[in-house]
């Protein structure tokens, strides 16, 4: 057993439904906390139970409005630290600003590093997250980071569909490693979409498909789906190459703007996402299937609290 007293799980306002599911997996109640905004838009947080020397897990995906949720998380961490929590683990199912992980243009920030510094400075002792946009973001933190992956969850679901003549398609070069892992798990071939991003307005141009896709069922793979522009371009390119059906799986369904209507109007057969982000206000189409990461996060929290290996969760797959 770890040296900390009993486990406490506190939820921010971003995704209380997910936190409730995590607590149900752990067999505990969601911790009591009061979060609201004053008339001047200042955020107030008060933890309404004793957490002195407790092992505290704060659950908050960085959902829209992202900056508000980040600030709320920092205030929750500070409140827990000042309440003498034994250890504070920030559980961030979806880490926003993950795309700004390097200087790829002149005079731009590395915001992912800034957010990591803020979380550490606020007083978090460790971070638990799922499928970062870039693995090197772990190195931006000066505290331990456990990065889980939803890939096994997605693979299990796809296997149940018994799709024949399947090919996995990485939507770009950056998604190749994740797509390769999915292809290996399904024991099917891999193809790669070569594309170029145009400017900073989420516009992309599909250029070429590396691999054989004609006459096959395609499964596109990426870490997140934002506006849907890249996915629609990929779907059109695959259709032009003679693909018979197209499925898509991503971990994080950001679904900004008109993404859900784009998906509904497209020839995509099914979009498989997880509940790392709330979808209550997205009006998801019937084409969207949502898989829960609550058991994944619940098991990881159990293992961290009890001093067990988190990596062993995936060795057992």
C-alpha positions in Angstrom: 0.0 0.0 0.0 1.1 3.6 -0.6 1.8 5.8 2.4 -1.3 8.0 1.8 -4.6 7.7 3.6 -7.8 6.8 1.8 -8.6 7.8 -1.8 -10.5 10.9 -2.8 -11.7 11.7 -6.3 -12.8 15.3 -7.0 -14.5 16.5 -10.2 -14.2 19.8 -12.0 -17.2 21.0 -13.9 -16.0 19.8 -17.3 -17.2 16.2 -17.2 -18.9 15.2 -14.0 -20.6 12.2 -15.7 -17.1 10.7 -16.4 -16.0 11.3 -12.9 -19.1 9.6 -11.5 -18.4 6.6 -13.7 -14.8 6.4 -12.5 -16.0 6.5 -8.9 -18.6 3.8 -9.6 -15.7 1.6 -10.9 -13.7 2.3 -7.8 -16.7 1.7 -5.5 -16.4 5.2 -3.9 -18.5 8.4 -3.9 -17.5 11.5 -5.8 -15.8 13.9 -3.4 -17.8 16.9 -2.2 -16.6 20.2 -3.8 -18.3 23.5 -4.5 -17.3 25.3 -7.7 -19.0 28.4 -9.0 -18.3 31.7 -10.7 -18.9 35.1 -9.2 -20.6 37.8 -11.1 -17.2 39.2 -12.0 -16.3 35.9 -13.7 -13.9 34.9 -11.0 -13.9 31.2 -10.2 -14.5 30.0 -6.6 -13.6 26.6 -5.3 -14.2 25.0 -1.9 -13.5 21.4 -1.0 -16.3 20.4 1.4 -14.7 17.5 3.1 -11.5 16.6 4.9 -8.7 15.7 2.5 -5.7 16.1 4.9 -3.1 13.5 4.0 -5.5 11.9 1.5 -4.6 10.7 -1.9 -6.5 13.2 -4.0 -7.3 12.8 -7.7 -8.7 15.8 -9.6 -10.5 14.8 -12.8 -10.9 17.5 -15.4 -10.6 17.2 -19.2 -9.7 20.5 -20.9 -13.0 20.9 -22.7 -14.6 24.0 -24.1 -14.3 26.7 -22.9 -10.7 25.4 -22.6 -9.1 28.4 -20.8 -11.8 28.4 -18.2 -11.4 24.7 -17.5 -7.6 25.0 -17.2 -7.9 27.9 -14.8 -10.5 26.0 -12.8 -8.2 23.0 -12.6 -5.3 25.1 -11.3 -7.5 26.6 -8.6 -8.7 23.1 -7.6 -5.1 22.0 -7.3 -4.2 25.0 -5.2 -7.2 24.4 -2.9 -6.2 20.8 -2.4 -2.6 21.8 -1.6 -3.7 24.3 0.9 -6.0 21.7 2.5 -2.9 19.6 3.2 -3.7 16.8 0.7 -1.1 14.0 1.0 -0.7 13.7 -2.8 -2.4 15.5 -5.7 -2.8 13.7 -9.1 -4.4 15.8 -11.9 -6.4 13.5 -14.1 -6.6 15.1 -17.6 -8.4 12.7 -20.0 -7.9 15.3 -22.8 -5.0 17.6 -22.7 -5.8 20.7 -24.8 -3.0 22.8 -26.5 -1.3 19.5 -27.4 -0.8 20.7 -30.9 1.4 23.6 -29.8 4.2 21.3 -28.7 7.0 23.0 -30.8 7.9 26.2 -32.6 6.9 25.3 -36.1 6.6 29.0 -37.2 8.5 32.2 -36.2 7.6 33.9 -33.0 5.0 31.4 -31.7 4.7 29.9 -28.2 5.0 26.4 -27.0 1.7 26.5 -25.1 1.7 22.8 -24.1 4.9 23.4 -22.1 3.4 26.5 -20.5 0.3 24.5 -19.3 2.6 21.8 -17.9 4.5 24.4 -16.0 1.3 25.9 -14.6 0.1 22.5 -13.4 3.3 21.8 -11.6 3.5 25.3 -10.1 0.0 25.0 -8.8 1.0 22.1 -6.7 0.2 18.9 -8.6 2.4 15.9 -7.7 1.7 13.8 -10.8 -0.5 13.8 -13.9 -2.6 11.0 -15.4 -3.8 11.5 -19.0 -4.9 9.6 -22.2 -3.3 9.7 -25.7 -1.4 13.0 -25.8 -1.2 14.5 -29.2 2.6 14.2 -29.0 4.4 11.8 -26.7 7.2 14.3 -26.0 4.7 16.5 -24.0 5.3 14.1 -21.1 8.8 15.6 -21.0 7.4 19.1 -20.5 6.4 18.2 -17.0 8.8 18.1 -14.0 6.5 15.7 -12.2 5.6 12.1 -13.1 3.2 11.6 -16.0 1.2 8.4 -16.7 0.0 8.4 -20.2 -2.7 5.8 -20.9 -4.0 4.8 -24.3 -7.5 4.1 -25.5 -6.2 2.0 -28.5 -7.0 -1.4 -26.9 -10.6 -0.2 -26.2 -10.9 0.8 -29.9 -9.4 -2.4 -31.1 -11.7 -4.6 -29.0 -14.7 -2.7 -30.5 -13.5 -3.0 -34.1 -12.8 -6.7 -33.7 -16.4 -7.3 -32.6 -17.6 -5.9 -36.0 -15.8 -8.7 -37.9 -14.9 -6.5 -40.8 -13.3 -8.4 -43.7 -10.7 -7.0 -46.2 -9.9 -4.2 -43.8 -7.1 -1.7 -44.1 -6.1 0.8 -41.4 -5.3 4.3 -42.6 -3.2 6.9 -40.7 -4.8 10.3 -41.5 -1.3 11.9 -41.6 2.3 11.1 -40.9 1.9 12.2 -37.3 -0.7 9.5 -36.7 1.4 6.7 -38.2 2.6 5.1 -34.9 -0.9 5.0 -33.4 -2.4 3.6 -36.7 0.4 1.0 -36.9 -0.5 -0.1 -33.3 -4.2 -0.4 -34.4 -3.3 -2.3 -37.5 -1.0 -4.7 -35.6 -3.8 -5.3 -33.0 -6.3 -6.1 -35.8 -3.7 -8.0 -37.9 -4.5 -6.0 -41.0 -2.3 -3.9 -43.4 -1.5 -0.2 -42.9 -1.9 2.8 -45.4 -0.8 6.4 -44.8 -2.5 9.6 -45.9 0.1 12.2 -47.0 -1.3 15.7 -46.6 -0.3 19.3 -46.1 -1.9 21.7 -43.6 -2.6 25.1 -45.1 -2.2 28.0 -42.7 -3.7 28.1 -39.2 -7.4 27.9 -40.1 -7.8 24.1 -39.8 -7.7 23.8 -43.6 -5.9 20.8 -45.1 -5.2 19.4 -48.5 -4.9 15.7 -49.0 -2.1 14.8 -51.3 -1.5 11.1 -51.7 -2.2 7.7 -50.1 0.7 5.4 -49.5 -0.5 1.8 -49.5 -3.1 -0.4 -51.2 -6.7 0.6 -50.4 -8.7 -0.1 -53.5 -11.6 -2.5 -53.0 -11.1 -2.5 -49.2 -12.9 -1.3 -46.1 -10.9 1.5 -44.6 -10.5 2.4 -40.9 -8.9 5.8 -40.3 -7.1 6.4 -37.1 -6.1 9.7 -35.3 -5.8 10.9 -31.7 -8.5 13.6 -32.0 -11.3 14.9 -34.3 -11.7 18.7 -34.1 -13.6 20.5 -36.9 -13.8 17.4 -39.1 -12.1 19.1 -42.1 -9.2 16.7 -42.2 -11.5 13.6 -41.9 -13.8 14.7 -44.7 -10.7 15.3 -47.0 -9.5 11.9 -46.1 -12.9 10.3 -46.7 -13.0 11.9 -50.2 -9.5 10.8 -51.1 -10.2 7.3 -50.0 -13.5 7.2 -52.0 -11.6 8.4 -55.1 -9.2 5.5 -54.6 -12.0 2.9 -54.6 -12.5 2.2 -51.0 -15.9 0.4 -50.4 -16.7 1.5 -46.8 -15.0 3.9 -44.4 -14.9 3.8 -40.6 -13.0 6.1 -38.3 -11.7 5.9 -34.8 -10.2 8.6 -32.6 -9.7 8.9 -28.9 -10.8 12.5 -28.4 -14.0 13.7 -30.0 -13.5 17.5 -29.7 -16.2 18.0 -32.5 -15.8 21.8 -32.8 -18.2 23.9 -34.8 -20.2 22.0 -37.4 -18.2 18.8 -37.1 -21.1 16.6 -36.2 -23.2 17.8 -39.2 -20.2 17.2 -41.5 -20.0 13.7 -40.2 -23.7 13.1 -40.6 -23.7 14.4 -44.2 -20.6 12.4 -45.2 -20.3 8.9 -46.5 -18.5 7.8 -43.3 -20.2 4.6 -42.0 -19.3 5.0 -38.4 -17.2 7.2 -36.1 -15.9 5.6 -33.0 -14.7 7.9 -30.2 -14.3 7.7 -26.4 -15.9 9.9 -23.6 -12.7 11.7 -22.7 -14.7 14.8 -23.5 -18.4 15.6 -22.7 -20.7 15.3 -25.7 -23.9 16.5 -24.1 -24.2 19.7 -26.1 -22.8 18.3 -29.4 -26.0 16.6 -30.7 -23.9 13.7 -32.0 -25.2 12.0 -35.1 -26.4 8.3 -35.2 -23.1 7.6 -36.9 -21.1 8.3 -33.8 -20.4 5.5 -31.3 -19.0 6.5 -27.8 -16.9 4.1 -25.8 -16.2 4.8 -22.1 -12.7 5.3 -20.7 -14.0 5.2 -17.1 -12.8 1.7 -16.4 -9.4 2.5 -17.9 -9.0 5.6 -15.7 -10.5 3.9 -12.7 -8.1 1.0 -12.9 -5.1 3.4 -13.3 -6.2 5.4 -10.3 -6.6 2.2 -8.2 -3.1 1.1 -9.2 -1.5 4.5 -8.6 -3.1 4.7 -5.2 -2.0 1.2 -4.2 1.5 1.5 -5.6 1.0 -1.0 -8.4 2.3 -0.9 -12.0 0.2 1.2 -14.5 2.1 -0.2 -17.5 1.1 -3.7 -16.5 -2.4 -2.8 -17.5 -1.4 -2.9 -21.2 0.9 -5.9 -20.9 -2.1 -7.8 -19.8 -4.1 -7.0 -23.0 
